[in-house]
C-alpha cells in the first residue's frame, strides 16, 4: 500500500513537471514565432518603402 501511494505521488509529480516543461516550450516557440512575424513585417515594410529604408541605412 505504501509503495503504491509513493508511486502515485511520483507519477503525479512527473505529470505536473511535464505540463510545466511543455508550457514553457510552447511559450518559447510562440515567442520565436512572434519575433519571426515581427521581422517579416519589418522587412516587408522596408522593402515596400525603399526610400525610407535608404534614409534609415544612411543614418546607421
Buried (B, 14 or more C-beta within 10 A) or exposed (E): EEEEEEEEEEEEEEEEEEEEEEEEEEEEEEEEEEEEEEEEEEEEEBEEEEEEBEEEEEEE
